[in-house]
Amino acid sequence: MFRIFILIGLTYLFLHLHATGDISKYINMKYAYISESAIYIFIAFTLICLYNYMKKDKTDHVHGDSCEHCGHDHAKEENTWWKRGFTFVILLLPVFTGLFFPVATLDSNIVEKKGLYFPIYDEGDEYSQRQFLQPNTSSYYGKDGYVELMDKGMKKLANKEKITLKEDTFLNDLETIYNYPGQFLGRSLSLTGFTFHEDELKGNRLFLLRFGIIHCIADSGVYGILLDIPDEMSTENDQWLQVTGTLDSVYYQPFKKTIPVLKVTKWKSIAEPEDPYVYRQA
């Protein structure tokens, strides 16, 4: 019976996440078919377990009178009830938290606690590069495959004097800009994101960021671009902006590398998008 309750709970949890759209807070939606398949699998397992339980209950009822001769150690079974109960609670915990706890949205508080600068960056770990600012999916492709992917991205943006980082291409196009910084100097760029003031930055500079998901929330990172803002522009952390400016580059000491910088010419405050995350599409 415990298994049946657990399977019903998991089935309802996945149905609830898809019905409310909260599933997008956990996974890249291009993989939604996997979690949708899990719903049908949970339903099938629930029906199988229910059938087996009813069949066993009927068998126990028929043979109940001869149970004392079955050789079953009921004393031992009674002594392990607490183990089953503990397992039941552990397995139902994600169902309970998923249904009754609000889904937390990643914001600048996470960035402030972790920082945009990670010591692991100095250790030459290629997998750490995708954690912040610059999208880097090279670890998901072979060397030739990644070069081909970036060339494709470059061809897409090559003739565009005005580039807009849209929701569905944000990570793809931003990665291209970071990989070919010299090719985009002087071009117009528009994007939306939330503001983050890094202690290392001086003057009228801050980051405009979006949390991005490659596959699922476990590999999420914060990505965006450094802004050079006008004197009259005043912002606070977590303020959502839509900005347009001209691309330039600057040597950023904490990263020990040259990164793009957007010299802002137009800006306006906007409400936080219904889905604040962006997702890798290729």
C-alpha positions in Angstrom: 0.0 0.0 0.0 2.9 2.3 0.7 4.1 2.0 -2.8 0.7 2.9 -4.2 0.6 6.1 -2.2 4.1 7.1 -3.2 3.4 6.5 -6.9 0.1 8.4 -6.7 1.9 11.3 -5.1 4.7 11.4 -7.7 2.1 11.2 -10.5 0.1 14.0 -9.1 3.3 16.1 -8.5 4.4 15.8 -12.2 0.9 16.6 -13.4 0.7 19.6 -11.1 4.1 21.0 -12.3 3.1 20.7 -16.0 -0.4 22.1 -15.4 0.9 25.2 -13.5 4.0 25.6 -15.8 6.3 25.4 -12.8 8.1 22.5 -14.5 10.0 25.2 -16.5 11.7 26.3 -13.2 13.4 22.9 -13.1 14.2 21.8 -16.6 14.8 23.1 -20.1 11.4 22.7 -21.7 12.8 21.0 -24.8 13.2 18.0 -22.5 9.6 18.2 -21.3 8.8 15.0 -23.1 10.9 13.1 -20.6 8.9 14.3 -17.6 5.7 13.9 -19.5 6.7 10.3 -20.2 7.4 9.8 -16.5 3.7 10.6 -15.8 2.5 7.7 -18.0 5.1 5.4 -16.4 4.0 6.4 -12.9 0.4 5.7 -13.9 1.3 2.3 -15.3 3.2 1.4 -12.2 0.4 2.6 -9.9 -2.1 0.4 -11.7 0.2 -2.6 -11.6 0.9 -2.1 -7.9 -2.9 -1.7 -7.2 -3.7 -4.8 -9.1 -1.0 -6.8 -7.2 -2.2 -5.4 -3.9 -5.8 -6.4 -4.6 -4.8 -9.8 -5.8 -2.6 -10.4 -2.7 -5.4 -9.1 -0.4 -7.8 -11.6 -1.9 -5.3 -14.5 -1.6 -4.6 -13.6 2.1 -8.3 -13.6 2.8 -8.8 -17.1 1.3 -5.8 -18.6 3.1 -6.2 -16.6 6.3 -7.3 -19.6 8.4 -4.1 -21.5 7.7 -1.7 -18.6 8.3 -0.3 -20.1 11.4 1.1 -22.9 9.3 2.7 -20.8 6.6 6.1 -20.5 8.3 6.1 -16.7 7.9 8.0 -14.8 10.6 5.3 -12.2 11.6 7.3 -11.1 14.7 10.2 -10.1 12.5 7.8 -8.2 10.2 6.3 -6.3 13.1 9.8 -5.2 14.2 10.6 -3.6 10.9 7.4 -1.5 10.6 9.4 1.6 11.5 11.9 1.1 8.7 9.0 1.0 6.2 7.5 4.1 7.8 10.8 6.0 7.6 11.3 5.0 3.9 7.7 6.1 3.2 8.3 9.5 4.7 11.6 10.0 2.9 10.0 9.1 -0.5 7.0 11.3 0.1 9.2 14.3 1.1 9.8 15.6 -2.5 6.1 15.2 -3.2 5.2 17.3 -0.1 7.8 20.0 -0.8 7.0 20.1 -4.5 3.2 20.6 -3.8 3.2 22.8 -0.7 6.4 24.9 -0.9 6.6 27.8 -3.3 8.9 27.6 -6.2 11.9 29.9 -5.5 13.1 32.0 -8.4 16.8 32.5 -8.7 17.8 36.1 -8.4 20.7 38.5 -7.4 20.8 37.1 -3.9 22.2 33.9 -5.3 24.7 35.8 -7.3 25.7 37.9 -4.3 26.2 34.8 -2.1 28.2 32.8 -4.7 29.8 35.8 -6.4 30.5 36.2 -10.1 34.1 35.3 -9.3 34.9 31.6 -8.6 38.4 30.6 -7.4 38.0 27.4 -9.5 38.3 29.6 -12.6 42.0 29.9 -11.9 42.4 26.2 -11.9 41.7 25.9 -15.6 38.6 23.8 -15.1 36.7 24.1 -18.4 33.5 23.1 -16.8 33.5 26.1 -14.4 33.3 28.6 -17.3 29.7 28.0 -17.9 28.7 28.9 -14.3 28.8 32.7 -14.8 28.5 35.5 -17.3 29.7 33.7 -20.4 27.7 30.8 -21.8 30.1 27.9 -22.6 28.7 24.7 -24.0 32.0 23.4 -25.4 32.0 20.5 -22.9 28.8 19.1 -24.6 30.4 18.8 -28.0 33.5 17.5 -29.5 36.1 20.1 -30.7 35.0 20.0 -34.3 31.3 20.0 -33.4 31.7 23.0 -31.2 33.6 25.0 -33.8 30.8 24.1 -36.3 28.2 25.3 -33.8 29.9 28.6 -33.2 30.5 29.2 -37.0 26.7 28.6 -37.5 26.0 31.2 -34.8 28.4 33.6 -36.3 26.8 33.3 -39.7 23.5 34.0 -38.2 24.6 37.3 -36.7 27.3 38.3 -39.2 25.3 40.8 -41.1 23.2 42.2 -38.3 24.1 45.7 -37.2 21.3 45.6 -34.6 21.2 42.5 -32.5 18.4 41.6 -30.0 18.9 38.8 -27.5 15.4 37.3 -27.5 14.1 34.8 -24.9 14.5 31.8 -27.1 18.0 32.7 -28.5 19.5 34.5 -25.5 22.1 32.0 -24.5 23.0 30.9 -28.1 23.6 34.4 -29.4 25.3 35.6 -26.2 27.8 32.7 -26.5 28.5 33.7 -30.1 29.3 37.3 -29.0 31.6 36.1 -26.3 33.5 33.8 -28.7 33.9 36.4 -31.4 34.1 39.7 -29.4 36.1 41.6 -32.0 33.5 40.9 -34.7 30.8 42.8 -32.9 32.5 46.0 -31.8 30.4 49.1 -32.5 27.2 47.1 -33.2 23.9 47.8 -31.4 22.7 45.2 -28.9 19.4 45.0 -27.0 18.6 42.7 -24.2 16.6 42.4 -20.9 17.7 41.1 -17.5 18.1 42.0 -13.9 20.8 44.2 -12.5 23.6 43.2 -10.2 26.2 45.5 -8.7 29.6 43.8 -8.3 31.9 45.1 -5.6 34.8 44.9 -7.9 33.2 47.3 -10.4 34.0 51.0 -10.2 32.1 54.0 -11.6 29.0 53.5 -13.7 29.4 49.8 -14.3 27.1 46.9 -13.4 26.0 43.6 -14.8 22.8 42.8 -16.5 22.1 39.1 -16.0 19.7 36.2 -16.7 19.7 32.8 -15.1 20.1 30.2 -17.8 19.4 26.5 -17.9 21.3 24.2 -20.3 19.5 21.0 -19.4 18.0 21.3 -15.9 18.3 23.5 -12.8 21.4 21.5 -11.6 23.5 23.0 -14.5 21.9 26.5 -14.3 24.2 29.5 -14.4 24.0 33.3 -14.4 24.8 34.8 -17.8 24.8 38.3 -19.1 26.9 41.3 -20.0 28.7 44.2 -18.3 27.0 47.5 -18.7 28.6 51.0 -18.9 25.6 53.2 -17.9 25.1 57.0 -18.2 25.5 59.2 -15.1 21.8 59.9 -14.9 20.9 56.2 -14.9 20.3 54.9 -11.3 19.6 51.2 -10.5 19.4 48.7 -7.7 20.0 45.0 -7.5 17.2 42.9 -9.0 15.8 45.7 -11.1 14.6 44.4 -14.4 15.7 46.5 -17.4 15.4 46.5 -21.1 18.6 48.2 -22.5 20.1 49.1 -25.8 23.6 50.2 -26.4 26.8 49.9 -28.4 29.1 46.9 -27.9 32.7 47.5 -26.9 35.2 45.5 -24.9 37.2 45.9 -21.6 39.8 44.0 -19.7 38.1 42.7 -16.5 40.7 42.0 -13.8 38.8 39.5 -11.6 38.4 37.2 -14.7 41.8 38.2 -16.1 40.4 38.4 -19.6 38.8 40.8 -22.0 35.0 40.7 -22.0 32.3 42.5 -23.9 30.8 45.7 -22.4 27.6 47.4 -23.5 27.7 51.2 -23.5 24.0 51.9 -22.7 22.2 54.6 -24.8 18.6 53.6 -24.1 16.9 51.9 -21.1 13.6 51.4 -19.4 12.4 49.5 -16.3 10.2 46.5 -17.0 8.3 44.0 -14.9 9.9 40.7 -14.2 9.0 38.3 -17.1 6.5 35.5 -16.4 9.4 33.1 -17.0 12.6 34.9 -15.8 14.9 32.1 -17.1 16.4 31.5 -20.5 17.2 28.1 -22.0 19.8 26.7 -24.4 18.0 25.8 -27.6 20.7 23.8 -29.5 
